[in-house]
Amino acid sequence: QAALRKPKTKRAKRFLEKREPKLKENTKNAMLIKGGNANLTVTEVAYLGLFSFFLFVFFPPLRKNITRPFEDQTSLEFFSKKSDCSLFLFGSHNKKRPNNLIIGRMFDYHVLDMIELGIEKFVSLKDVKNSKCPEGTKPMLIFAGDMFDVNEEYRRLKSLLIDFFRGPSVPNIRLAGLECVLHFTAVDGKIYMRSYKVLLKKSGCKIPRIELEEMGPSLDLVMRRTHLASDDLYKLSLKQPKALKVCTLESMLLPDLSVNQSKSLSINYCISDQSLLLFRPNEISGATALLG
């Protein structure tokens, strides 16, 4: 019954319209949740370090949450629906799992993937005295290590990190704006994250010489527990509307199979007139030439 209630004000109507499904969804927001026993290291990583520097995040009110995401996910799903956030980072610290970070994402306001990482070493932005990138810079992501391609848990972690750091979609790229690199290396059961600033030096030609200067923060992580969605649910979350699929000439060609008297198979392709309207004018000439 709550889903069928109509908004009584224009403000409520606009709010519900923003929550409606769209062909192109809004930029993903992330909520940072501080656990009830989070220590200084976890707080610096989440709020003052890596994620606050690069992410376009939503900061909910600081609460001392004693929730345990791997045991009870109702509070995370409640916060996700309330704040319209599809990504979350939960920080905690205890004797059994010190310096603990849990990153995850939602699908239809339910937990899809969730990975627990332990912080073994952390170097903050303040500890590195080099120049920094402006806050909110869209980083370039580099993943090194066979584990990101072979192991399913590391593959999901790679996908999660891309969701966290990709930021909003941009139509154009400026060369001078490519000034931040995040490098993730998976080796010997650990994940090393380093951040660099791109320096464009003179090279005597049009293409500049590129140098990387470490600017911090940096993290040494180890993977702990994981909660991964099933293959069917994961495929469902990746499904896109038909209106977003790229329409190409090859996809609109309908094969017409026929067998002639010499028992040889011939294939004829036909295309409808309505399909030609989907092409730009400079592509129609190529389409008609292909059709003969």
Solvent accessible surface area in square Angstrom, and as a share of the most:
residue,aa,sasa,rsa
1,Q,190,0.84
2,A,84,0.65
3,A,103,0.80
4,L,151,0.75
5,R,175,0.64
6,K,178,0.76
7,P,53,0.34
8,K,188,0.80
9,T,84,0.49
10,K,159,0.68
11,R,190,0.69
12,A,37,0.28
13,K,112,0.48
14,R,134,0.49
15,F,104,0.43
16,L,79,0.39
17,E,83,0.37
18,K,133,0.56
19,R,65,0.24
20,E,94,0.42
21,P,127,0.80
22,K,71,0.30
23,L,99,0.49
24,K,160,0.68
25,E,117,0.53
26,N,88,0.45
27,T,60,0.35
28,K,93,0.39
29,N,58,0.30
30,A,2,0.02
31,M,1,0.00
32,L,2,0.01
33,I,9,0.05
34,K,57,0.24
35,G,2,0.02
36,G,22,0.21
37,N,83,0.42
38,A,19,0.15
39,N,44,0.23
40,L,128,0.64
41,T,42,0.24
42,V,3,0.02
43,T,28,0.16
44,E,50,0.22
45,V,0,0.00
46,A,4,0.03
47,Y,36,0.14
48,L,116,0.58
49,G,0,0.00
50,L,4,0.02
51,F,9,0.04
52,S,24,0.15
53,F,25,0.11
54,F,3,0.01
55,L,18,0.09
56,F,86,0.36
57,V,31,0.18
58,F,81,0.34
59,F,102,0.43
60,P,17,0.10
61,P,90,0.56
62,L,126,0.63
63,R,84,0.31
64,K,168,0.71
65,N,22,0.11
66,I,149,0.76
67,T,29,0.17
68,R,153,0.56
69,P,5,0.03
70,F,45,0.19
71,E,131,0.59
72,D,71,0.37
73,Q,43,0.19
74,T,91,0.53
75,S,33,0.21
76,L,1,0.00
77,E,38,0.17
78,F,121,0.51
79,F,27,0.11
80,S,0,0.00
81,K,122,0.52
82,K,127,0.54
83,S,24,0.15
84,D,52,0.27
85,C,2,0.01
86,S,34,0.22
87,L,4,0.02
88,F,0,0.00
89,L,1,0.00
90,F,5,0.02
91,G,2,0.02
92,S,13,0.08
93,H,55,0.24
94,N,60,0.31
95,K,202,0.86
96,K,158,0.67
97,R,55,0.20
98,P,53,0.33
99,N,34,0.17
100,N,5,0.02
101,L,3,0.01
102,I,3,0.02
103,I,1,0.01
104,G,0,0.00
105,R,17,0.06
106,M,18,0.08
107,F,67,0.28
108,D,104,0.54
109,Y,61,0.23
110,H,107,0.48
111,V,15,0.09
112,L,9,0.05
113,D,0,0.00
114,M,0,0.00
115,I,0,0.00
116,E,0,0.00
117,L,6,0.03
118,G,0,0.00
119,I,9,0.04
120,E,94,0.42
121,K,119,0.50
122,F,36,0.15
123,V,39,0.23
124,S,20,0.13
125,L,26,0.13
126,K,163,0.69
127,D,94,0.49
128,V,27,0.16
129,K,175,0.74
130,N,60,0.31
131,S,62,0.40
132,K,70,0.30
133,C,5,0.03
134,P,84,0.53
135,E,139,0.62
136,G,27,0.26
137,T,17,0.10
138,K,74,0.31
139,P,14,0.09
140,M,65,0.29
141,L,46,0.23
142,I,78,0.40
143,F,43,0.18
144,A,33,0.26
145,G,34,0.33
146,D,113,0.58
147,M,73,0.33
148,F,4,0.02
149,D,94,0.49
150,V,109,0.62
151,N,50,0.25
152,E,72,0.32
153,E,65,0.29
154,Y,18,0.07
155,R,102,0.37
156,R,7,0.03
157,L,1,0.00
158,K,58,0.24
159,S,31,0.20
160,L,0,0.00
161,L,11,0.05
162,I,61,0.31
163,D,17,0.09
164,F,6,0.02
165,F,4,0.01
166,R,129,0.47
167,G,17,0.16
168,P,46,0.29
169,S,107,0.69
170,V,74,0.43
171,P,130,0.82
172,N,124,0.64
173,I,128,0.65
174,R,169,0.62
175,L,105,0.52
176,A,55,0.43
177,G,26,0.25
178,L,58,0.29
179,E,39,0.17
180,C,0,0.00
181,V,8,0.05
182,L,0,0.00
183,H,51,0.23
184,F,4,0.02
185,T,37,0.21
186,A,5,0.04
187,V,68,0.39
188,D,131,0.68
189,G,46,0.44
190,K,71,0.30
191,I,2,0.01
192,Y,64,0.24
193,M,1,0.00
194,R,60,0.22
195,S,0,0.00
196,Y,52,0.20
197,K,34,0.14
198,V,14,0.08
199,L,44,0.22
200,L,75,0.37
201,K,77,0.33
202,K,192,0.81
203,S,51,0.33
204,G,85,0.82
205,C,91,0.55
206,K,201,0.85
207,I,133,0.68
208,P,35,0.22
209,R,117,0.43
210,I,106,0.54
211,E,66,0.30
212,L,95,0.47
213,E,53,0.24
214,E,67,0.30
215,M,0,0.00
216,G,0,0.00
217,P,0,0.00
218,S,8,0.05
219,L,2,0.01
220,D,17,0.09
221,L,12,0.06
222,V,37,0.21
223,M,30,0.13
224,R,75,0.27
225,R,84,0.31
226,T,40,0.23
227,H,69,0.31
228,L,51,0.26
229,A,13,0.10
230,S,70,0.45
231,D,97,0.50
232,D,115,0.60
233,L,69,0.34
234,Y,41,0.16
235,K,140,0.59
236,L,99,0.49
237,S,30,0.19
238,L,110,0.55
239,K,157,0.66
240,Q,108,0.48
241,P,59,0.37
242,K,175,0.74
243,A,79,0.61
244,L,61,0.30
245,K,127,0.54
246,V,129,0.74
247,C,63,0.38
248,T,58,0.34
249,L,26,0.13
250,E,128,0.57
251,S,77,0.50
252,M,25,0.11
253,L,25,0.12
254,L,106,0.53
255,P,84,0.53
256,D,77,0.40
257,L,110,0.55
258,S,49,0.32
259,V,103,0.59
260,N,77,0.40
261,Q,186,0.83
262,S,86,0.56
263,K,178,0.75
264,S,51,0.33
265,L,113,0.56
266,S,43,0.28
267,I,86,0.44
268,N,85,0.43
269,Y,123,0.47
270,C,69,0.41
271,I,25,0.13
272,S,58,0.37
273,D,116,0.60
274,Q,145,0.64
275,S,19,0.12
276,L,30,0.15
277,L,144,0.72
278,L,124,0.62
279,F,29,0.12
280,R,153,0.56
281,P,119,0.75
282,N,115,0.59
283,E,63,0.28
284,I,60,0.30
285,S,74,0.48
286,G,43,0.41
287,A,1,0.01
288,T,68,0.39
289,A,79,0.61
290,L,109,0.54
291,L,68,0.34
292,G,103,0.99
